[in-house]
């Protein structure tokens, strides 16, 4: 089972390209695993409880429930725009989630890992986290206000799980990726773990604790449980064991501590295993800064889709932003990548091949040859792309795929079929090019599903790339020949600055 999740996004603000970056990556991974024939489940959603949401609602002059409804719908609309193929969109205000959170809390409480105490200290509203005095200056520099809190809280005894977490990391060396983020999590654990608050009495926007309804659940204990909820926890869903065993979280580095330290400890306390893996990426920077409401540097996906189209948007954030380190976004970089890879390479190959098939083969596509340099290149590209998708490296997978496109363009330039007379020689060149387009339509479909489906249709093939199954669909010789090939309008019209 391949169960991939994004973080759930706060409903205190509009979706921006930072949210989209993680979500498009998860979507592409889900699409790839469906091509492999894996039983795949893709989850995203919204985080709707907590002080930050309550304050946003107050600022907007509406109730927290209305705030959640209004902004959750904006995420739904954004993901529909970007052709996100999620199997489930969870909202933490749903009854099923209430049931799962209550069950997890009770399991930890019954284990003796939740105790009543009192907290007095500093709290970052933006991060929904208690902080130390040493962290205040940097948080305020980032526009993330810190307040003082004093209240009765229930605490999860995280300190009891230091050894258990280190043992888990030792036994599962690939649990957190990349390695630098794994080392960061392990280093945090080795510093010594402190118990953390799981409840509030100062707000009422949340899920009441099952044994003490005066308290509502602290946002992280509530939010993280969404992954269990959607997997079927608390609903006696027979799919839960297999789904949870295949869980893979995609997160940003700012929430590493919660996902890689707090979350596995909570699960172990409740008698559950941690997820299979957590894949951590860096920030998507604009002008060298992380996107922030206070900095007014957030960019809505729709603003870029208007210029580059859905596939242009998706391709840029998968191909131009390496998953792992911080990435710098610029309009100029996006434009350059679009023109180079989509307009000049893929778009040009599809248009040129269709035009020459029309003029030399009466619009009927010839079958590919049995072997040759493009067949060898296609086999190598598939192996490289498959390894890259497996290690959650979309940019490497797409670089390999586009190498095959460049090989095909070079093959055409070397043979110049547009100068040949109709016959077997020109048919051999064009048949190989058509076969490359067929294979590319499959391999590129996780990134550019719309364009891939259009290429498939123009080749005269039935169904769509998403109906195919790898590795068979990447094997050379799948294009049957004898099908009508159409040119159509440019897949990716070249754009000017």
N, C-alpha and C positions, 0 to 999 in steps of 0.2 A: 504494500500500500504506500502511495506517495501522497502525504498530507502536508501541504504547504500553506503557511500562514503569513500574513503581513501583521505589523502592529495594528491595533485598533486606534483610530484617530479621534482626537478630542473634538467635541462639537462646539467649541468656543470660537471657531474661526473658519474661514473658507478653505477648501482644498487648494494646495499649491503644488508646484512641481517637485518639491521634496517628498510630499506624500506620493505623488505619481511615480517618482523614480522607484521607490520600493515596490509599489503595486504593479507596475509594468514588468518589473523583474520577476516577481512572483507569478504573474500571468504567463510570461514567456516560459518559465520553468514548468508550469502546469501543462502548457500546450506541448512542450517537448516530451514530457512523460506520457501524455496521452498518445503521442505519435509512437512511442515505444510500446504501447499497449498496456501500460501500467494502470492499475486501478488508482485513479487520481481524484483527490478532493482538495479544492482551493478555497481558502477562507479569507475574507477581509471583513471590515465592519467599523463601528464607531464606539467610542468610550464616552459614556453619557452621564456618569455620576461624578461626584467630587466637588471640592471647593472652587476649582477653576471654572467649572461649568456653571455652578450656582452664581458665581460673581459675574460671569459673562451675561447670564440671564438678567440679573439685576441691572447691569449697565444698559441692557437693551429694553428694560422696562417690561419684561415678560416673565412668565413662570419657567422654571427649569425644564419642565416637560415640553413646553412649546419651543424653547431654545433647542432642545435635543431633536425634536421632530423637524424643525426648520433646517438645521444644519446637517442632519443625517441625510436628508433628501438631496442636499447639494453634493455630498460625496457619492450618492447613488447616481446622480446625473453626470458627475465627472467621470465615473468609471464606465458608464454607458457610452459617453463620448469617446473614450479611449479604447473601446472594444475589449474591456476587461471581462474575462470569461469565468468569474468566480462561481463556485457551486453554492456558496452560502454567504450571505451578508448579515453578520450578527450585530445586534444592538444590545447594549448591556442593560437596557430597561425592559427587555423581553422577559416574560414569565419563565421561560425555559432556563434563562441565565440565572434568575433569582433562585430557582431550584438547585442548580449546580453549585452556585456560590454557597448556599446554605449547607449543602451536603459536604463540601470541602471544608468549610469552617468547622462544622461539627466533628468531622473526622480528626482534624488537628486538635480541637479542644478535647475530645475524648482521649487522645493520645497524651494529654497533659502538656502540650506545647503552646498553649495560649493561657496567659495569666493577666489578671487585672493589675494595673499600675497607674502611675501619673507621669505626665510629660510636661516639662517646662524648657523651652528652648526656641531655636530659630527654625523657620519653615519657609521653603520656597514654594510659592503658589504655582508658578509656571511648571515646576518639575514635580509637583505633588510629592515632595520629599523633605524630610528633616535634613538640616545642613549644619555644618560646624561654623564657628566664627571665622575660620581661615578661608572659607569658601565664599563669604558674603561679598567681598570686593569684586571678585571676578563675576559673580552672578549679577550684581547690580550694573557692572560694566556692560554686560550683555542685555541689559534691560529686563532682567528677571528679578522682580522685587522680593525681598525677604521680610517676613513679619515675625513677631514674637507670639508664641502660643503657650498657654498653660491650661491643661485640662486632664481629666481622668481618661485613660485609654486602656484598652486591652493590647497586650504585646505578644507577638510571636517570638518564641525562644530560639531565635536564629543561632545564638551562641552555642547551642547544643549540637549543631550540625556541621561544625568546622571539620572534624575528622571524616564524617560521612561524605561531605562534599569533596574533600581532597581524595578520598578513596575512589569516588565516582570518576573524577577527572583522570586519575591514574589508570583506571580500568577502561576508560573511553577517551583515548587521546584525540579523537576527531570530534568530540562533543561540541566544542566551540571553534569556529573557523572565521578568519584565518588564525594562524598560530599566535600572532602578536596579540590578538584579542583574547585568546585562550590564556596566554601568559598574564595578561592584565587581570582577568578574573581570578586566576589562581593566586596572583599576588595580593589581590584584595582579601581573599580568604585567609591567606597566611598572616596578614596584618592583625588578625583577630576580629571576630564577628560580634556585632552588638545586636541585641534584640531590637525589633522594630515594631512601631505602632501599627495596629490593624483596624483601629476604630476611631470614631469621632462622636462627641456629644454636642459640639458647637454647631453642627449642621444637621439637617434632616434629609438631604437629598442623597439617598443611598439605600442600600439593602440592610435592614436591621439584622443584628446578630441573633441567631436562633435562640440562644440561652439568655440574652439580655437586650431586649428591643429598645432600651434607652440609647443604645449605641448603634450607629450605622457603620457599615464596613468601609475601611480605608481603601482608597481608590486602587492601590496596586493589588491588594488581595482580591478585590472585585474584578479589575480589568484583566489580570493575567488568566483568570479562570475561564475567560471566553474561549480559549483554545480547547479546554475540556468540554465546555458546553456544546460547541459545534461538533465535537467528536462523538457526542452522545452520552457523556457522563451525566449521571443523575436522572437519566430517562430510561435506564435499563435497555439501551440500544444494543442489539447483538453485534453491530458493526464497531462498537467502541474499542475493544481490545486491539483489533488489527489496525484501525485508523490511528489510534494513539501511538502504537508501536512505530508507525511510519511518520510521526510528526517532525516537521522541519520548520523552524521559525526563521523568518528574515526580519532583521531589526537594524536600526541605526545605533551607532556607538554610544549615543547619549543615554540609552536605556539598557546598556550592557549589564550593569550591576543588578538590576531588577530581574532580568531574564536569565542571567548566568550564575547568580548567587541566591537571591531570594526565592525565585521560582523553583529551582530544583529542590531546595530545602523544604519548601511548602509541600511539594509533591511527595517527597520521601516521608515526611511526617504523616501524610494522609494514606500512606501505603501504596503509592503509585510510583512508577518509574519516571524520571525526567524525559523530555522529548528526545528524539533520536539525535538531533543536531540543532545548533543555533548558528546562523550565518550573519555576520556583523559587517555592515558597511559604514563608510565614513559620511561626512556631511557633504551635501551638495551646496557649494558656496556660490554666492553672487557678489562680485566685486571683492572677493577675499573674505566675505563674512557669511556666517550661517544665516539662512533665511529666518526672519523674525518679524512678528507683527509690529514690534516697537521700532524696528529699523526701516519699515516700509519698503522692504526689498523682496517681498513675496511676489511670485509670478503665477498667475492662474493658468492651468493647462490650456484652457480655451483660447487664450491670447496667442499661444504658439501654434495651436492646431489651425487657427484661421489662416496662418501663413504657410505652414509646412504640411498640413493635412495630418490625419491620424497616424498613418504609417510613418510619415516623416518624423513626427514627434516620438513615436515608440522607438524607431530605429536609433535616433540620436541618443536617447538615454540608455539604451542597451549597448550600443557600439562605441560611443564616445566617452562614456563614464565607466571606468573600471570598477567592478564591484569589490569593495574592500577599503581602499584609501579614500581620502577626501577627493572630491572632483569639483572643478571650477566650471560653472556654466557661463557661456556668453552667446549672445545672438549671432555674432560673427562666426564663432566656431561651429554653431549649429548649421548656419548657412553653408559654410565651406564643406562640412561633412555631407549635407544633403546633396549639393551639386556634384561632389566627387563620387560618392558611392551610389546614390540613388538615381540621379539624373544621368550622369555620364557613364556609369558602369552598368547597373542593372537595367535601367530604362532604355539606354542606348542599345544594349544587347538584344532586348526583347523586340524593339522597334526595327532594328536592322535585319534581324533574322526573318521576321515576318515579311518585311518588304522584299527581301531577296527570294523567299519562298514564293511570294506572289508573282514575281517577275520571271523566275527560272523554273518553277515547279507548278505553275498554274494554281497556286494557293493551297496545294496539298502537301503536307509535311512528309518527307521521306523518313524511313527508319534509320537509326544509327548503325554505324559499323560495329563489328563484334569486339573490337579492341582499339588500341591506339593511345596517344598521349593524353587525351581528355578522359578516357576511361580510367587510366592510371591515376590521374589527378583527382578524379571524383572519388575513387576509393580512399585515397589518402586524406582527402578533405573530410569525408564522413567520419573516419576514425578520429581525427583531430577534433572535429566539432563535438562528437559524442563525448569525448573525454572532458572537453571544456564545460559543456552543459552539466555533466555529472559533478564537477567541482564548483559549480555555481560561478562560472566565468563567462557570462554572455558575450562580453566584448571579444574574448578569444575565439569563441564559437563562431561569431559573425565574421571575424577577420579571416578565419579559415574558409567559410562559405564564400566570402567575396573574392578570395583568391581563385576559386574555381570560375567565378564570373570573369575575372581578369584573364585567366588562362583561355577562356572561350573567346573573348574579344581579341586576344593576341593571335589565336588560331585563325580567326576570320581575317585579320589583317595580313597574316602570312600567306593565306591562300586566295584571298580576294575573290570569293565566289561570284560577286556581282559582275566580274569581268569574264567569267567562264561561260561557255556555251552549255545549254541544258544537256543533262546526261548524268551518267553514273558518278562522275568525278564531283560535280557540284552537289549532287544528292548526298554523297558521303560526308562532305563538309557540313552541309546544312543539317543532315540527320544527327550528327554529333552535337551540333549547337542546340538543336531542339531538345536532345536528351539532357544536356546540361541545364537548360531552362526548366525541364521537368524536375530534375533532382533539386535544383536551387529552390523551386517553388515549395518543395517539401521542407528542405532544411531551413529556409528563411521564414517559413510560415509562423513560427513562434514570435518573431519580431515584427513582421509586416504581413499580418494575416489577410488584409484586404487586397494588397498587391499580389500576394501569392495566389489567392483564389482567382484573381483576374488573369494572371499568366496561365494558370491551369485551364481556364475557360478558353483563352485565345489559342492554346495548343490543340484545342478540340477534344480534350480529355473529359470524361464524365466524372461526376462527383466533385470532390474538392481535395486539396492537400490534406486537410484535417482528417479525411477518411482513410488516409494511408497509414501503413504500419512499418516502422523501422525495425531492423536494418534493411528488410527486403525492398522497401520503397526507394532506397538509395543505391541499390544494385544497378549496374550499368545494363542497358538494354530494355528498359521498361517502356520506352516510347514506341508504340506499335507501328507508327507510320500509316500513311493512307488517310490521315485525318485533316479536315479543313483547318488552316491556320489563318487567324485574322490579326490585323495590326492594331486597330483601335486608336484611341487618343493616347497621347503621351502618358505613361504611367506616372512619371514624376517630371512635370515641366520644370525646366531650369529656372532658377530664381536669381534675381539681381539684388544687390545690396540696397 
